[in-house]
Amino acid sequence: MADTRYLSWPFFAPEHATFAHTLDRWAAEQVADIHSHDTDGDCRTLVRLLGEAGWLTHVVAGTQWGGAAEAIDTRAICLARETLARHNGLADFAFAMQGLGSGAISLAGTPAQQAAYLPRVARGEAIAAFALSEPTSGSDAAALQCTAQLDAAHYVLNGEKTWISNGGIADFYVLFARTGEAPGARGISAFIVDADAPGLEIAERMDVMAPHPLARLVFRDCRVPVGQRIGAAGEGFKIAMRTLDVFRTSVAAAALGFARRALDEALQRAITREMFGGVLADLQLTQASLARMATTIDSAALLTYRAAWQRDQGEPVTREAAMAKYVATEGAQEVIDAALQLWGGMGVRSGVPVERLYREIRALRIYEGASEVQQLIIARELLRDARTTTTPLSASHT
Protein backbone atom coordinates (compact mmCIF):
# COMPACT_ATOMS: atom_id res chain seq x y z
CA MET A 1 0.00 0.00 0.00
CA ALA A 2 1.60 3.26 -1.12
CA ASP A 3 0.21 6.14 0.96
CA THR A 4 -1.59 4.97 4.11
CA ARG A 5 -1.76 8.23 6.05
CA TYR A 6 -5.51 8.44 5.48
CA LEU A 7 -5.95 5.39 7.73
CA SER A 8 -5.15 7.62 10.71
CA TRP A 9 -8.13 9.88 9.98
CA PRO A 10 -10.75 10.01 12.75
CA PHE A 11 -13.26 8.15 10.56
CA PHE A 12 -11.46 4.89 11.35
CA ALA A 13 -10.95 2.64 14.37
CA PRO A 14 -7.56 0.91 14.84
CA GLU A 15 -8.98 -2.37 13.52
CA HIS A 16 -9.76 -0.72 10.18
CA ALA A 17 -6.08 0.05 9.60
CA THR A 18 -5.15 -3.53 10.49
CA PHE A 19 -7.83 -4.80 8.12
CA ALA A 20 -6.57 -2.64 5.24
CA HIS A 21 -2.91 -3.57 5.71
CA THR A 22 -3.68 -7.29 5.97
CA LEU A 23 -5.86 -7.28 2.89
CA ASP A 24 -3.26 -5.30 0.95
CA ARG A 25 -0.59 -7.93 1.64
CA TRP A 26 -2.95 -10.76 0.76
CA ALA A 27 -4.11 -9.10 -2.48
CA ALA A 28 -0.53 -8.45 -3.61
CA GLU A 29 0.21 -12.16 -3.25
CA GLN A 30 -3.07 -13.71 -4.40
CA VAL A 31 -4.91 -11.60 -6.96
CA ALA A 32 -2.62 -8.96 -8.45
CA ASP A 33 -1.53 -11.20 -11.32
CA ILE A 34 -4.94 -12.65 -12.25
CA HIS A 35 -5.47 -11.11 -15.69
CA SER A 36 -6.48 -13.58 -18.39
CA HIS A 37 -8.88 -13.73 -21.31
CA ASP A 38 -11.26 -16.02 -19.37
CA THR A 39 -13.32 -13.42 -17.51
CA ASP A 40 -15.90 -15.90 -16.24
CA GLY A 41 -13.23 -18.28 -15.00
CA ASP A 42 -11.23 -15.49 -13.38
CA CYS A 43 -14.31 -14.19 -11.61
CA ARG A 44 -15.17 -17.63 -10.24
CA THR A 45 -11.58 -18.05 -9.08
CA LEU A 46 -11.57 -14.66 -7.37
CA VAL A 47 -14.85 -15.33 -5.54
CA ARG A 48 -13.45 -18.66 -4.35
CA LEU A 49 -10.17 -17.10 -3.18
CA LEU A 50 -11.94 -14.22 -1.42
CA GLY A 51 -14.26 -16.68 0.29
CA GLU A 52 -11.55 -19.09 1.38
CA ALA A 53 -9.52 -16.24 2.86
CA GLY A 54 -12.51 -14.94 4.84
CA TRP A 55 -12.82 -11.56 3.14
CA LEU A 56 -16.38 -12.19 1.95
CA THR A 57 -17.61 -12.48 5.54
CA HIS A 58 -17.58 -8.66 5.51
CA VAL A 59 -20.31 -8.42 2.86
CA VAL A 60 -22.76 -10.53 4.88
CA ALA A 61 -24.66 -9.34 7.95
CA GLY A 62 -25.14 -11.71 10.88
CA THR A 63 -22.51 -13.90 12.50
CA GLN A 64 -24.93 -16.82 12.52
CA TRP A 65 -24.97 -16.64 8.70
CA GLY A 66 -21.19 -16.43 8.33
CA GLY A 67 -20.89 -12.66 8.53
CA ALA A 68 -17.99 -10.90 10.23
CA ALA A 69 -20.42 -8.91 12.41
CA GLU A 70 -24.11 -8.48 13.06
CA ALA A 71 -24.25 -5.45 10.77
CA ILE A 72 -22.26 -4.61 7.65
CA ASP A 73 -19.33 -2.33 8.44
CA THR A 74 -19.45 0.22 5.62
CA ARG A 75 -15.94 1.47 6.30
CA ALA A 76 -14.55 -2.07 6.03
CA ILE A 77 -16.44 -2.58 2.78
CA CYS A 78 -15.00 0.66 1.40
CA LEU A 79 -11.46 -0.13 2.51
CA ALA A 80 -11.76 -3.57 0.93
CA ARG A 81 -12.95 -2.19 -2.38
CA GLU A 82 -10.30 0.53 -2.44
CA THR A 83 -7.56 -1.97 -1.66
CA LEU A 84 -8.71 -4.62 -4.12
CA ALA A 85 -9.24 -2.05 -6.89
CA ARG A 86 -5.62 -0.93 -6.53
CA HIS A 87 -4.49 -4.48 -7.26
CA ASN A 88 -7.08 -5.93 -9.63
CA GLY A 89 -10.31 -4.39 -10.92
CA LEU A 90 -11.99 -7.77 -11.36
CA ALA A 91 -11.18 -8.71 -7.75
CA ASP A 92 -12.95 -5.55 -6.62
CA PHE A 93 -15.90 -6.46 -8.86
CA ALA A 94 -16.09 -10.00 -7.47
CA PHE A 95 -16.05 -8.75 -3.89
CA ALA A 96 -18.59 -5.98 -4.47
CA MET A 97 -21.10 -8.14 -6.32
CA GLN A 98 -21.16 -10.74 -3.56
CA GLY A 99 -22.31 -7.92 -1.29
CA LEU A 100 -24.67 -6.13 -3.67
CA GLY A 101 -26.16 -9.38 -4.92
CA SER A 102 -26.93 -10.68 -1.45
CA GLY A 103 -27.45 -7.36 0.34
CA ALA A 104 -31.24 -7.49 0.17
CA ILE A 105 -31.19 -10.89 1.87
CA SER A 106 -28.96 -9.52 4.65
CA LEU A 107 -31.19 -6.49 5.11
CA ALA A 108 -34.71 -7.91 4.70
CA GLY A 109 -34.57 -11.68 4.19
CA THR A 110 -36.31 -14.19 6.41
CA PRO A 111 -34.14 -16.38 8.66
CA ALA A 112 -34.80 -19.29 6.28
CA GLN A 113 -33.63 -17.24 3.28
CA GLN A 114 -30.59 -15.99 5.14
CA ALA A 115 -29.64 -19.51 6.24
CA ALA A 116 -30.04 -20.86 2.70
CA TYR A 117 -27.95 -18.24 0.88
CA LEU A 118 -25.74 -16.05 3.07
CA PRO A 119 -23.33 -18.69 4.43
CA ARG A 120 -22.58 -19.85 0.87
CA VAL A 121 -22.00 -16.25 -0.23
CA ALA A 122 -19.61 -15.67 2.68
CA ARG A 123 -17.63 -18.83 1.86
CA GLY A 124 -17.43 -17.98 -1.85
CA GLU A 125 -19.44 -21.09 -2.73
CA ALA A 126 -22.37 -19.28 -4.34
CA ILE A 127 -22.11 -16.31 -6.71
CA ALA A 128 -24.73 -13.60 -6.19
CA ALA A 129 -26.27 -11.11 -8.62
CA PHE A 130 -28.49 -8.01 -8.33
CA ALA A 131 -31.11 -7.81 -11.09
CA LEU A 132 -32.74 -4.37 -11.16
CA SER A 133 -31.94 -2.66 -14.50
CA GLU A 134 -34.08 -3.18 -17.59
CA PRO A 135 -33.83 -2.03 -21.21
CA THR A 136 -36.22 0.86 -20.55
CA SER A 137 -35.44 1.57 -16.88
CA GLY A 138 -31.86 2.21 -15.93
CA SER A 139 -31.50 5.44 -13.97
CA ASP A 140 -35.28 5.51 -13.44
CA ALA A 141 -35.42 2.16 -11.67
CA ALA A 142 -39.00 2.67 -10.46
CA ALA A 143 -40.16 2.47 -14.09
CA LEU A 144 -39.27 -1.22 -14.40
CA GLN A 145 -41.72 -3.40 -16.35
CA CYS A 146 -40.79 -6.98 -15.43
CA THR A 147 -43.89 -8.47 -13.79
CA ALA A 148 -44.52 -11.03 -11.06
CA GLN A 149 -48.08 -12.33 -11.06
CA LEU A 150 -49.27 -14.18 -7.96
CA ASP A 151 -50.60 -17.65 -8.79
CA ALA A 152 -51.51 -19.62 -5.66
CA ALA A 153 -48.20 -20.56 -3.97
CA HIS A 154 -46.01 -19.08 -6.72
CA TYR A 155 -45.21 -15.85 -8.50
CA VAL A 156 -44.95 -16.05 -12.29
CA LEU A 157 -42.19 -13.80 -13.67
CA ASN A 158 -42.23 -12.34 -17.17
CA GLY A 159 -39.93 -9.70 -18.61
CA GLU A 160 -36.27 -8.77 -19.12
CA LYS A 161 -33.33 -7.59 -17.08
CA THR A 162 -30.17 -6.19 -18.65
CA TRP A 163 -26.64 -5.10 -17.71
CA ILE A 164 -26.79 -7.66 -14.91
CA SER A 165 -23.37 -8.09 -13.29
CA ASN A 166 -22.47 -11.76 -12.78
CA GLY A 167 -25.20 -12.58 -15.29
CA GLY A 168 -24.48 -16.00 -16.72
CA ILE A 169 -22.26 -17.18 -13.86
CA ALA A 170 -24.43 -16.36 -10.82
CA ASP A 171 -25.97 -19.12 -8.72
CA PHE A 172 -28.88 -16.89 -7.78
CA TYR A 173 -30.33 -13.49 -8.61
CA VAL A 174 -32.04 -11.00 -6.31
CA LEU A 175 -34.64 -9.70 -8.75
CA PHE A 176 -37.09 -6.81 -8.60
CA ALA A 177 -40.42 -7.08 -10.41
CA ARG A 178 -43.74 -5.28 -10.56
CA THR A 179 -46.42 -6.95 -8.43
CA GLY A 180 -48.91 -4.09 -8.75
CA GLU A 181 -49.91 -3.26 -5.16
CA ALA A 182 -49.75 0.44 -6.10
CA PRO A 183 -48.48 2.58 -8.98
CA GLY A 184 -44.80 3.27 -9.46
CA ALA A 185 -42.24 2.38 -6.83
CA ARG A 186 -44.83 1.17 -4.33
CA GLY A 187 -45.87 -1.73 -6.56
CA ILE A 188 -42.51 -3.51 -6.80
CA SER A 189 -41.42 -6.62 -4.89
CA ALA A 190 -38.09 -8.40 -4.44
CA PHE A 191 -37.43 -12.09 -5.10
CA ILE A 192 -34.63 -14.64 -4.93
CA VAL A 193 -34.46 -16.55 -8.22
CA ASP A 194 -32.12 -19.52 -8.47
CA ALA A 195 -30.12 -19.65 -11.68
CA ASP A 196 -31.59 -23.03 -12.67
CA ALA A 197 -35.22 -21.89 -12.30
CA PRO A 198 -37.28 -23.03 -15.32
CA GLY A 199 -38.22 -20.04 -17.45
CA LEU A 200 -35.04 -18.08 -16.70
CA GLU A 201 -32.91 -17.69 -19.83
CA ILE A 202 -29.51 -16.08 -20.31
CA ALA A 203 -30.50 -14.32 -23.53
CA GLU A 204 -27.25 -12.50 -24.21
CA ARG A 205 -23.76 -12.22 -22.80
CA MET A 206 -22.51 -8.65 -23.00
CA ASP A 207 -18.93 -7.62 -23.71
CA VAL A 208 -17.76 -4.27 -22.32
CA MET A 209 -14.54 -2.25 -22.41
CA ALA A 210 -13.36 -3.55 -19.03
CA PRO A 211 -14.26 -7.25 -19.12
CA HIS A 212 -16.77 -8.25 -16.44
CA PRO A 213 -19.42 -11.01 -16.50
CA LEU A 214 -22.59 -9.28 -17.75
CA ALA A 215 -25.80 -10.58 -19.28
CA ARG A 216 -29.31 -9.85 -20.41
CA LEU A 217 -31.85 -12.11 -18.72
CA VAL A 218 -35.28 -13.09 -20.03
CA PHE A 219 -38.06 -14.52 -17.86
CA ARG A 220 -40.82 -16.49 -19.55
CA ASP A 221 -43.44 -17.79 -17.11
CA CYS A 222 -40.70 -18.36 -14.57
CA ARG A 223 -42.37 -19.73 -11.44
CA VAL A 224 -40.89 -18.67 -8.09
CA PRO A 225 -42.30 -19.90 -4.75
CA VAL A 226 -43.92 -17.23 -2.58
CA GLY A 227 -41.33 -18.11 0.06
CA GLN A 228 -38.66 -16.65 -2.23
CA ARG A 229 -40.09 -13.15 -1.96
CA ILE A 230 -37.89 -10.86 0.16
CA GLY A 231 -39.88 -8.67 2.52
CA ALA A 232 -43.52 -7.78 2.08
CA ALA A 233 -45.23 -7.42 -1.28
CA GLY A 234 -44.77 -3.90 -2.63
CA GLU A 235 -41.65 -3.19 -0.55
CA GLY A 236 -39.11 -4.23 -3.18
CA PHE A 237 -38.14 -0.74 -4.30
CA LYS A 238 -37.42 0.32 -0.71
CA ILE A 239 -35.30 -2.80 -0.27
CA ALA A 240 -33.40 -2.06 -3.48
CA MET A 241 -32.69 1.52 -2.38
CA ARG A 242 -31.58 0.38 1.09
CA THR A 243 -29.20 -2.07 -0.56
CA LEU A 244 -27.81 0.58 -2.88
CA ASP A 245 -27.38 2.98 0.04
CA VAL A 246 -25.05 0.45 1.65
CA PHE A 247 -22.95 -0.14 -1.44
CA ARG A 248 -23.10 3.18 -3.35
CA THR A 249 -20.42 4.68 -1.12
CA SER A 250 -18.24 1.67 -1.85
CA VAL A 251 -18.34 2.54 -5.57
CA ALA A 252 -16.60 5.77 -4.59
CA ALA A 253 -14.05 3.70 -2.68
CA ALA A 254 -13.36 1.54 -5.72
CA ALA A 255 -12.79 4.71 -7.74
CA LEU A 256 -10.33 5.82 -5.05
CA GLY A 257 -8.45 2.55 -5.43
CA PHE A 258 -8.14 3.02 -9.17
CA ALA A 259 -7.06 6.64 -8.71
CA ARG A 260 -4.44 5.80 -6.07
CA ARG A 261 -2.95 3.13 -8.35
CA ALA A 262 -2.87 5.66 -11.19
CA LEU A 263 -1.03 8.17 -9.00
CA ASP A 264 1.48 5.49 -7.96
CA GLU A 265 2.10 4.65 -11.62
CA ALA A 266 2.41 8.33 -12.53
CA LEU A 267 4.91 9.01 -9.75
CA GLN A 268 7.04 6.02 -10.73
CA ARG A 269 7.01 7.11 -14.36
CA ALA A 270 7.82 10.72 -13.46
CA ILE A 271 10.92 9.90 -11.42
CA THR A 272 12.34 7.34 -13.85
CA ARG A 273 11.50 8.63 -17.34
CA GLU A 274 14.53 10.46 -18.70
CA MET A 275 13.69 13.63 -20.61
CA PHE A 276 15.47 16.85 -21.67
CA GLY A 277 18.60 16.05 -19.69
CA GLY A 278 16.73 15.17 -16.53
CA VAL A 279 13.62 13.20 -15.66
CA LEU A 280 9.94 13.90 -16.27
CA ALA A 281 9.45 14.90 -12.62
CA ASP A 282 11.80 17.86 -13.04
CA LEU A 283 9.28 19.63 -15.27
CA GLN A 284 6.95 22.07 -13.51
CA LEU A 285 4.01 20.96 -15.68
CA THR A 286 4.53 17.42 -14.41
CA GLN A 287 4.69 18.63 -10.81
CA ALA A 288 1.47 20.62 -11.24
CA SER A 289 -0.28 17.58 -12.69
CA LEU A 290 0.84 15.36 -9.82
CA ALA A 291 -0.31 17.97 -7.30
CA ARG A 292 -3.77 18.11 -8.86
CA MET A 293 -4.00 14.33 -8.86
CA ALA A 294 -3.08 14.02 -5.17
CA THR A 295 -5.46 16.81 -4.14
CA THR A 296 -8.32 15.30 -6.14
CA ILE A 297 -7.76 11.92 -4.47
CA ASP A 298 -7.70 13.30 -0.93
CA SER A 299 -10.80 15.42 -1.57
CA ALA A 300 -12.70 12.38 -2.79
CA ALA A 301 -11.39 10.24 0.07
CA LEU A 302 -12.68 12.70 2.66
CA LEU A 303 -16.17 12.62 1.14
CA THR A 304 -16.10 8.83 0.77
CA TYR A 305 -15.08 8.00 4.31
CA ARG A 306 -17.33 10.68 5.77
CA ALA A 307 -20.28 8.93 4.12
CA ALA A 308 -19.09 5.50 5.24
CA TRP A 309 -18.57 6.70 8.82
CA GLN A 310 -21.98 8.38 8.88
CA ARG A 311 -23.75 5.23 7.77
CA ASP A 312 -21.94 3.20 10.40
CA GLN A 313 -23.23 5.69 13.00
CA GLY A 314 -26.78 4.96 11.82
CA GLU A 315 -27.26 8.38 10.22
CA PRO A 316 -28.96 9.00 6.84
CA VAL A 317 -26.40 9.14 4.04
CA THR A 318 -28.39 9.63 0.83
CA ARG A 319 -26.86 13.04 0.09
CA GLU A 320 -23.41 12.19 1.42
CA ALA A 321 -23.20 8.92 -0.53
CA ALA A 322 -24.26 10.71 -3.72
CA MET A 323 -21.61 13.38 -3.17
CA ALA A 324 -18.95 10.74 -2.57
CA LYS A 325 -19.81 8.70 -5.64
CA TYR A 326 -20.07 11.76 -7.88
CA VAL A 327 -16.81 13.38 -6.80
CA ALA A 328 -14.77 10.18 -6.49
CA THR A 329 -15.72 8.66 -9.83
CA GLU A 330 -15.43 11.89 -11.81
CA GLY A 331 -12.18 12.74 -10.03
CA ALA A 332 -10.72 9.28 -10.62
CA GLN A 333 -11.42 9.63 -14.34
CA GLU A 334 -9.40 12.88 -14.34
CA VAL A 335 -6.56 11.37 -12.32
CA ILE A 336 -6.28 8.29 -14.52
CA ASP A 337 -6.39 10.36 -17.68
CA ALA A 338 -3.58 12.55 -16.34
CA ALA A 339 -1.53 9.47 -15.39
CA LEU A 340 -1.95 8.03 -18.86
CA GLN A 341 -0.85 11.36 -20.35
CA LEU A 342 2.34 11.24 -18.29
CA TRP A 343 3.00 7.73 -19.56
CA GLY A 344 2.73 8.97 -23.13
CA GLY A 345 2.66 6.37 -25.89
CA MET A 346 3.35 3.54 -23.45
CA GLY A 347 0.16 4.45 -21.62
CA VAL A 348 -2.13 3.23 -24.39
CA ARG A 349 -0.38 -0.11 -24.81
CA SER A 350 -2.75 -2.96 -24.00
CA GLY A 351 -2.11 -4.51 -20.59
CA VAL A 352 -0.12 -1.60 -19.14
CA PRO A 353 -1.63 -0.73 -15.72
CA VAL A 354 -2.73 2.80 -16.68
CA GLU A 355 -4.41 1.44 -19.82
CA ARG A 356 -6.36 -1.09 -17.74
CA LEU A 357 -7.31 1.63 -15.26
CA TYR A 358 -8.52 3.86 -18.10
CA ARG A 359 -10.97 1.15 -19.15
CA GLU A 360 -11.95 0.18 -15.61
CA ILE A 361 -12.92 3.63 -14.38
CA ARG A 362 -15.35 4.58 -17.12
CA ALA A 363 -18.21 2.35 -16.01
CA LEU A 364 -18.10 3.62 -12.43
CA ARG A 365 -19.40 6.99 -13.59
CA ILE A 366 -22.54 5.20 -14.83
CA TYR A 367 -23.48 2.19 -12.71
CA GLU A 368 -25.37 2.42 -9.41
CA GLY A 369 -26.53 5.87 -10.48
CA ALA A 370 -24.82 7.91 -13.19
CA SER A 371 -23.05 11.13 -12.22
CA GLU A 372 -26.00 13.15 -13.50
CA VAL A 373 -28.36 11.18 -11.25
CA GLN A 374 -26.08 11.79 -8.26
CA GLN A 375 -26.29 15.54 -8.95
CA LEU A 376 -30.09 15.30 -9.02
CA ILE A 377 -30.08 13.43 -5.70
CA ILE A 378 -27.81 16.03 -4.08
CA ALA A 379 -29.96 18.90 -5.35
CA ARG A 380 -33.18 17.16 -4.27
CA GLU A 381 -31.85 16.69 -0.75
CA LEU A 382 -30.65 20.29 -0.56
CA LEU A 383 -33.97 21.67 -1.79
CA ARG A 384 -35.98 19.46 0.54
CA ASP A 385 -33.98 20.71 3.52
CA ALA A 386 -34.32 24.30 2.35
CA ARG A 387 -38.07 24.02 2.00
CA THR A 388 -38.51 22.51 5.45
CA THR A 389 -36.20 24.86 7.35
CA THR A 390 -36.47 28.23 5.59
CA THR A 391 -39.09 30.80 6.62
CA PRO A 392 -40.90 32.23 3.60
CA LEU A 393 -39.63 35.67 2.69
CA SER A 394 -43.08 37.24 2.98
CA ALA A 395 -43.52 35.83 6.50
CA SER A 396 -40.15 37.17 7.65
CA HIS A 397 -41.30 40.75 6.92
CA THR A 398 -44.64 40.61 8.69
N, C-alpha and C positions, 0 to 999 in steps of 0.2 A: 504494500500500500504506500503510495507516494507521499502525499501530504495528509497527515492524520490529525492536525491541530483542531479541526472542527469537532472531533470526538470529545474535546474538553468543554464544549459549549454547555450551558446550563440546561439544555433540552434533554441531556442524556444522563442516565445513571451509570455507575462504574461498570455494571455488567454489560451495558451496550458496547462499550469500547472493547471489552474482552471478546464479545460475540463477533464484532467486526474484524478484529485482528485474527481470530481463529478461522473464521470463514475465508478471509483473504489468503491465508497460508494454504488452506485446503483447496481453494479454487485454483491457485497457481499450480498446484501439483496434479489436480484431477481433471479440470475441465478446460484449461486455457488452450490446449492444443486440439480440442475436438472441433474440427472444421473439415467436413467432408461434403461430398455431393449427395449423400443419403440423408436428407433432412429428417424424414420420418424416423429412420433408425437412430440418428443422433439424438433426436428429441426423446425417444424411448430410453436410450442409454442415460441421458442426463436426468430424467425423472427417476430412474432406478438408482443412480449414484447419489442424487440428492436425498432420496428416501433412505437408502442404506446408511448414509452418514448422519441422519437425524435432522437435517435442515428443514425438511418439509413438515416437521411437527409444529413449526412456527406459523404455518398457514391454516392450521386447524384449531378451532376453539374447543376446549374441554379436555382435561387430562384423561378422563375415562374413555375418550375416543382417540387417544394417541396424540393429543395436542400438547404443546410445551407448557401451556397455562390455560386457565379457565376462559380467559378472553384473549383475543388476538392483540399482540403488542405491535401497534402501528409503526413505532420507531424501529423495532427489530425487522419488520417487513421491509421498511424503506432502506435500512442499512444493508440488508441482504440483497435487495435489488441493485442498489448502487454498486456494491462490491462485485456481484456476479456480472453486471453489465460491463464493468471495467475489464473483466477477463474474457467474457464470451457472451455475446448478445443472445444466443440461443439458450444458454444456461439461465439467463435472466428470464427469458420467455417461459421456459419449462417451469421454473419456480413460481412465477407470477400466475400462470394459468392454473396450476394446482390450487392456488388460493382463490382466484376469481371464479373458477369453475365449481368449486365446492362451497364458496362463501355463503350462499343462500341456505345451504344445509346447516352450516355452523350457526347462522344467525336465527333461522326460523324453522329448521327441520324438527320432526318429532324424534323422540329418543330412538325409535326403531329405525328411522331413516339415518340418523347420525351413526348408529351402531353398524348399519349395513355398508355405509360408504366412507365415512371419515377415517377410520383406522387404515383402510387400504390406500387412501389418498396420502396419509401421513407416512406410510411405509414405502410409497412410490410404486405400489402394486396395481393401482388403478389410475388411469389418466382421466382428468376432469375437463369439461368444456362448458362454456357459458354461451347460450344460444338466445340472443336478444335481437340482433340486427336482421333486417329484412331488405329485399330489393327496393322497397318504397318507404322504408322507415329506418334511417340511420341515426342522424342527430335527433330527429323527432321520434324517439322510441315509443312514445305513447300512441303513435299512429299505426302500430303493427297490425297486421291482418290475419296472421296465422290463427286458426280457431281451434277450440277444444270444446266439443259438444258432449254434455253429460248423457251417458246411456247406461242406466242401471248402475253397475259397480265399476264402470269404466268411463274414461273420457276418450273421445275419438278425435285425434289431431289431424288437421288438414292445412297445408300451406307450405311456405318456404322460409328458410333462414339462410343468410349469406354472410360471408366474411367471418365464418366461425373458426376461431383459433382452436387448434387441436382437432378440427373437423377431419374425419377419416381415420384418426388414430385413437380417439377418445374411447374410453370404456363406458362412459355415461355423459349425458348432456343435461344441464339445468336449463330448461326451456321455458319461455314465457309466451303465453297464447291468450287469445281473447275468449273469455267465457261469458261475457255479456251481462254481468250483474248491473252495470251502469255504463253510460257512455264514456269514451276516452279512457284515461288511465285507471279509472275505478272499476273497469270491467275486464281486467287482465289477471290471470292466475299463473302461478309457477309450478313446474312439474319436473320430476326426475325421469328421464327417458334413457333406458339402457340402450347401448349401441346396437344390440342384436334384436331390438323390438321389431316385430313384423310391421311393415308399412313405413319404416324409416329407411330412406335411400340416400347414399352419398352421391348426389347428382353431378358434382363437378369438383375436382381438386383445382385450387387456384394458386398460380405461381405469382410471387411478388418480388420486388427488387431486393429485399433482404429475406432470404428463404426461411419461411416458417410454415408449419402444417396449417393449411387453411382449406375450407371447403364450403360448398353450397349444399344445404340439406333440403330434401323434399319429404313431406309427410303426406301419405295417402292412406286415409282411414287407419291411422296408427293408433291402436288401442292401448291405453295406459291405465292401470288400476287407480281407483280413487285414492288409495293409500299412498300413491306416488306424488300426490299434490303436496306442495310445500306451503304451509300456512293456510289461512282461510281462503275461500273462493273470493276473487276480486281484490286480493291484497298483493298480487304478484308484482305490480309496478312499484309499490312501496318497498318490497323486498329487493327488487332489482336496484333501486336507488340506494338503499342501505348498503348493499354489497358494493356498489360502485363508490360510495363514500369512503369505504374502508380502503379500497385499492387505488382510487384515483390519485391520491397523494403519492403512492408508490410509483406511479408512472413518472412523476416528477423526479423521483429518486433514481429511476433507471436512466433518465436523461442526464442526471448529474454524473452517473457512472460513465456514460459515454463521453461526456464533456471532460471529465477529469482524465480519462485515458487519452483523449485528444490533446489536452494540454501537456501531459507527460511526453507524448510523441513529439509535439512541437518543440518543447524545451530540449529534448535530446537532439533533434535535428538542428536546432539553432546553435547549440554549442559545439557541434561536430562538423557541420557543413562548411567547408572552406569556400571563401568568396572574397574577392577584391583585396587579397593580401591579408585577410583575417578570417573570421568566421561569421556566419549569418547573424549571430547574436550581437555582434558589434554594431550593427546598423540600428539607428534610432527608430526607423520604421518597424523593424522587427521587435524592438523593445516595447514600442507603443502597442503593437498587436498583442504581445504576450500579456501586457498589463490589462488590456481590455478583456482578454480571455479569463484571466484570474479573477477580476472584479465581477464579471458576469456570473462565474461559477459560484462565488461566495454569496452574491445577492440571491441567486436561486436557491442555494443551500439553506440560507436563513429562512426563506419563505417555506421551503419544503419541510424542514424540521420543526418550524413553528406549528404548521398544520398537523404534523404527526403527533407532536407533544400535546396539542390541544385536544385531539381526538382521544388520546390515552387518558386525558383528564376528564373525559366524559362531556366535553363541551361541543356545541355544534361547530362544524367545520366546512359547511358548504361553500362559503365565500373564500375561506382560507385555502381549501383544497384546490378550488378553481384558480386562484391566484398562483399557487405553487405550480400547478400543471402548466398553465399558460406561460409563465415566466421561464420555468426550467426547460421546457421543450423548445420554445422559440430561442432561448439563449443558447442551448446546446447546439442547435442548428448553426448559429452564428460562430460559436467556438470551433466546431468541427470544420466548418468551411474555411475559417482562418488557418486552422492547423494544416488542412490540405494545401492551402495556398503556400504556406511556408515550405511544404514538402516539394512543391513544384511538380515537374513531370512525374517523379516517382510516386506522387500522391494519388495519381489516378490509375496506377498499375493494380490489376486485380489481385486481391489477397493481401495487399499491404494494409496494416491496421487502420490508417486514416481512411482508406477507400472503403473498408468494411463499415467503419463508423458512419461514413457519409450515407451509406445505404440504410444502415440500421436506424438512424435518428429520424428519418423522414416520416415514417408511419406514426411515431409518437405524437406528432403534432395533429394527428387525425383521430386515432382510436381513443375510446373512452371519453369522447367529447372533444371535437375539434377546437382549435384555438379560438375561433370565432364564437363557438358555443360557450367556452369558458368566459369570454368577455361579456356575453349576454347574462350569464349567471352572476358574475360580479356586479354588473350594473343593476340587475334585478334586486339583489340583496341590498345594495346601497340605497336604491330608491324606496324599497320597502321600509328600511330603517328611517329614512328621511321623512316618509309620509306618516310614520307612527310616532315620531318624536318631535317634529317641527310644528310650532304654533303657526296657524295661518297668518299671513301678513296683515290681513284686514283685522283679525282679532287682536293682534299685538298693538294696534293703534286705537283701540276703543277704550 
